[in-house]
Amino acid sequence: MAVEILMPALSPTMEEGTLAKWLVKAGDKVKSGQILAEIETDKATMEFEAVDEGIISQLLVAAGTAGVKVNTPIAVIVEEGESLSAAPKPAAPTAVVAAPAAVAPAMATAPVAATKPQGARVFASPLARRLALEKGLDLSGVAGSGPHGRIVKADVQGATLVSAAKPVAAAPVAVPTPSAKASMPTGMSAETVMKIYADRAYTEVTLDGMRRTIAARLTEAKQTIPHFYLRREVRLDALMAFREQLNKGLETRGIKLSVNDFIIKACALALQAVPNANAVWAGDRILKLKPSDVAVAVAVDGGLFTPVLRDADTKTLSALSAEMKDLAARAKTKKLAPHEYQGGSFAISNLGMMGIENFDAVINPPHGAILAVGAGIKKPVVLKDNSIGVATVMSMTLSVDHRVIDGALGAEFLKVVVDLLENPIAMLA
């Protein structure tokens, strides 16, 4: 039977994407797990794969097509031996493709049991659902062998009939619920602005998905989050000496720690030391997280990513350094999966390496705070013996969501960060 392949939701907030590239053509035979195409979301180019085997009958959406809505038919697959011109039957409202396991944690949290609790969601391909309907098979009793435990055609064909007398209706759609459609910032219309500059030379730059998302999220952040700011200075001399010592010992392993690695570790430990600050705003409630999942802003061409270092408090400095380098490299080529740049409760934005001494960062919702890190600058300071000396001083500004974190709590958190950076050996304890 002919079945439509639908545009998949590759992240919980995806509503549309660009079908960047087809890796198959009409007439190709495909098998479960085979990569069919590359899809561009707002921030990444991702592969998606077939769940069922069959032959590609038609490609309904051309490569390079932008703005393809989730659940829009993009291709047709038929069974081997069936006419390639066969018209597809109405597809169940779920895709015949599976996002990478990293993108769909809800589907991959546990193996599919032989018998699922009543009311539990059943993940199955449309073809598997139709075969189950024809056989009167209850899919809740079928173990899936497809990607992420999804039930595919072979599972249904090999399953035991549960009840032919009572065919089972197709299960509800298991598609992530998208957030409200990102809206562009309000203000003067394009026509009004263009009239103002009608007599001046300019180049018009069309907004891509990433730039639209950044514009919408930053507008949301400044309009809906009551920001306040806490500022501290850190003396880095002890950290710089400690870092130099560690790097000499790590040289044979090809590891070189950066100051940013220490900042990530300090923030992760501070989130554990001040657990009430490890929280996010969830509309009508606050979610207090147990792990320290720290996001770090990475500039890329046309925008930025905030890859998340999960369980950062439990990782060594060398492990954090290696992971950060990998995430940053893949962010620059837009090869991160959504789960790698979504989530976390806290973020770091470091412009110190660009010579910026201090700045205020905008909170990335739903995070409770973001730390803006400036450059280390040599400055005159008062030493412990009250004499005047020179120290390398770094400015930090904590932007805080007042709905989540109050002033005293934010100050307590920032103090722990400063103490760890000024006494870095404590990070190894």
N, C-alpha and C positions, 0 to 999 in steps of 0.2 A: 504494500500500500504506500502511496505517496504521502510524505509528511513534510510540513514546513519547518525549516530551521529558523528560529527567531533570534532577533538581536538580544544578546544576554545582558543582564545587569552585572557588571564586573565589580561593583562596589555598592555598599548600602545606599549611597546618595546619587548614584548614576541614573540619569533620566534619558540621556541620549549620548551618542558617540559617533566617531568617524570610522567607517569601514576602510582602514588604511590600505590593506593588501589582502588579496585572496591567495591562499597557498594551494588551492585545488581549482579544478575547472570542470565544466559540465562533462559527464562521462567518466570521471574518475571514480574508482572504487575506494571507499574509505572504511576504516575500522575504528572501533571504540578507542578513544585516547589520542587519535591522530589530530594534529594541529590543522585547523581548517583555514584560519585567517588571523590577521592582526587587527586589533581594535584600539583606536585612540580614545581614551577618556579625557577628562579635563586636564589630567596631569601625567598620564602615562600611556605608553603603547604596550598592549598586552596581547598575548596569544590566547586563543580559546580553542577548545577541542571537541571532537565528536563524542557523543555518548553511545550511539548505535552504529552498527555497520550498515553499509548500503552503497548505493551509487548516486553521485550528485547528478540530479536531473536538470536543474536550472539554477543559475545564479541570478537572484532577483534584484540585487543592489550592486551597482558597479563599484570597483575599487576606487577609493578616493572620495566617496560620497560622505559629506558631513551632515550632522544633525539627524542621524538615524535614531528614531525613538526606540527605547527598550520595548521588546516584544513585537517589533515590526518584522514581518517575514523577510528574510534576506536570501534564502535559498530553499531548494526542494530536494529531498533525498527519497529514493525509492529502493525497494528490495531488489536483490539480484534476480534477473529474469523478468522483471516487470518493465513495461514500456517506459522509456525515458520521458515520453510526452504525457504520462499519466497525470491527471489533475490531482493536486493534493486535497486530502480530506481536511475539514476544518481542524486546525491544530489546537490542542489543549493549550491554555494560556500559560505555558512555561516553555523555555527554550530546550532544544534537543542538544544543547551544548552545555558544558560545565566550565565555570570559571576555574582558574588554578586553585589548588587546595588552599593556598595562602590567602586567597581572596574571599573564600567562603567558609570562615571558621565555624559557622553555625552548622554547616553540613558535615564538618570533619572532626567535630569534638569527640565523637565516640563511634566505634564500629556499629553498623546496623545490626540490631538483634534479630533473631529468627521470628520473634513475636513482639510487636510493639505495643505499648500501653494504649488503651482506647483513647482516641482523640489526638494521638501523637501525629506529627506531620510525616508524610510519606514522600520521599524524594524519588521520582521516577520519570523516565523520559516519556514523551507523548506516545511513542510507538508502544512502549511497554504498557502504558495505561490502556491503550485501545485493545491490545491483545488480552489484557486482564479482563476487560469488559466482555470480550467475546467468549472467554473461558469461564466467566463468573468467578474469577479469582480475587480473593481479598489480598491486596498488596501489603497490608500491615503484617502479614505472616511470611513475607518473602524477604530474604536477605539480599541486599544489592551488591553486585560485584563491579559496578561501574565506578567512575571517578567519584571520590568522596562518599562512597557507599550508596550511590544512586542506583536504583533498579533499572536494568536495561532489558532488551528483548530476550537475551539468552536466559536471564533469571526467570522470566515468566514462562518461557518454553519448558524449562526444567522443573518448574514448581508443581506441587501437588494441588489439584483442584480442591478448594475449600467448600464451596457450595454452588452447584450449578443452578439451583432453584432461585437463588437470590443474588443476581448480579450486583456487583459493587459499583457505586457511582464513583466517578473520578474525584480524587482528593482535591481540596482547595489549592489554589496556586501558592507555591512557596517561593515567592519573589520578594527580595528585600524591599521594604517600604521606603521610597525615596522621600527626602525632605521636600519642603515647599520649594518650588522652582526658584533658582537663584535670580534675583532681580537686579538690574543694573542700578547704580546710584542715581538718585533724582537730582535735578539741577537744570541748567539751560539745555535745551534740545540741541541736537547736532546741527540742525538747520540754522538756529540762532547763532551758534558759535561760528559756523562757517561763513555766515554773512559778515560777522565782525572782521574776519580775516580774509575777506573776499579779494582785497587788493594786495595781499601779501603772498609770497611764494611759500608753499608748504607741501609736505608729503603726507597723504592720508594712510594711516596704519590700521588695518582691520583687526579687531580684537579676536584673538583665538580663545579656545575654551579655557586655558589656564588664566589668561588675563581677565576674562569675564568673571571667573570664579574668585580670583583675588580681589577684584573690585567689589563684588557682592559681599564677600566675607568680611573685608575690612570695613565696609560701610556698616554692615551688621554689627561688627565689634564696637565701633565708635558710637553708634546710635543706641545700642541696647546694653552695653556693658559699662557700669559706673567705675571707670578707672580711677585709681589713685596711685601715687608713686612714692617709693622709699629708696633713698640713695645712701650708699656706703662706699668708702674707699678701702682698698686692700693693699697691704704692703707685700710685694711679691718676692722680695729678696730671698727669703728662706725657701720658697717654692722653686725659684729658678736654680738655686744651688742644689736642691734635692733632685730636681728634674735632670740636671746635668750629671749627677752621680748615677741615677738610675739608667740614663741613656748610655752611659759608658758600659754598664754591666749588661745592657740589652743589645749592644752593638753587634755582637756575634750572631744574634737571632734576627737581625735585620729590622728591629723595632726601634722606633724613635717617637717618644711621647711628646705631645704638644701641651701647651698651657691649657688649651681647650679641653683636653682629655681630663685634666685635673678638675676643671670647672664642672664638667659633666658628673664626675664621681662625687665631688663635694655636694652638688645639688641633689643627687640621688640619695646620698646618706642623710642630708638635711631633711628630705621628705620622710625618711624613716624616723628621724629624731623628733620631728614635729609633724606627726601624722595627720593632724587636723588641717594642715596646709596642703596635703596630698589629695586634692579634691577638685571636682568639676561641677559646673552648673548644668542641671538637667531640667530646665524649664520651670518646674514647680517643686523641685527638690535638689538636694546636694548629694552627689555620689562621692563617698570617701573611698579612695583606692588603697589597696594593701601593697601592691608592688610599686616600685619606683620606675615608671615608664617615662623617660625624659626625651622630649622632642628637641631637635637641633635644627635651626634654620640653615638651609644651604641654598646659596644663590645659583640659579641656572639661567640659561639664555631665555629671556622673556618673562622671568618670574622667579619663584622660589618653591622649594619643597621643605617640609619639616619632617624628615625621617625620624622614627621613634626607636630609641634604644630601650628595649624592654628588660625589666629586672636589672636595671643598671647598677643598683646598690650591691648586687651579688657578684658582679663581674670584676675581674682584675683590671688595673689600668691598661695593661697591654692588650687584654681582650676588648676593652672598650675602644681603644685606639684602632685596632684592626677592624672592628665592626663599623666604626664611624667612617673610616677610609673607604670601606666597601660601599656603604650606603651613599656616601657623598659622590663616589664615582658613578654609581648607577643612577643617582638622581640627575646628574648632569647629562646623561644620555636618555633620561626618561624611561628607565627600565625598572623602576620600583613598582611592586604590587601595592594595591591600596592599603592592605593591612600594615605595610611597612611605613606609610606616612600618615596613617589615621590613628587616632587614639592618643594615649598619654594624658597626663594631668598638668604638665608643666613644660615650658619651652625655654630654650636659650637662644639668643640672637647675639652673635659676636661680630662686631665690626672693628674690633681693635686692630686686627691685622691689616685693615685699610686705613689706619691712622686716625680713626674717629676716637676722640677722647671720652665722650659721653653722649648718650642719646636716650630717648624714651621709645620703647617698643610697644606695638599694639598687640593686645592679647588675642591669641588664636582660639576662638570658641570651639569647644566648651571649656577650655583650660581655665584654671583658677588664677594663673599668674604666668608671667614671662620675665626672664632676666636679660636685660640689655647690658652687654659687656664691652667696655672701651679698651683703649690701648694702655699698656703699661708705660708710664712716663716717669723719668727721673725728676724728683722734686725735693726741695728742702723740707725736712721734717724735724720734729722735736723727738729726740731719742729718749730712752728710758731714764737716763741720767740727767735729763733736762738740757743736754747740750744739743746744738743744731747739727744735723747731719744730712746726708742725701740717701734717699730710698727710691726704689722703683714702685710707683703707686698706680693702681688700676681702679678706675671708677666703675661702679655697678649701679644700675637702676632697676628696681623690681617694680614692674607694672602689675597691679593687683586688681582682681574683680572683687569689689566691696561686698557683693552679694554672697561670696564664698569665703573670703578671708578678711577679717578685720585688721585694723592697723597694728595692734599689739601682736597678733598672731603673725602677721607678715614681718614685723620687726624681729620677732623671735627666730623665724625661719632664716632671715637674711643674716642674723648674727651667727647662726650655726655655720652657714656657708663661709662667712668671713673667717671664723675661727679655724675651720678645716683648711682653708687656703693659706692661712698664715702659719699653720702647724701641720704641714702636709703629711708628715709621717703617720699622723693619726688615721689617715685614710687606709693604711695598710694593716691596721689593728683588727 
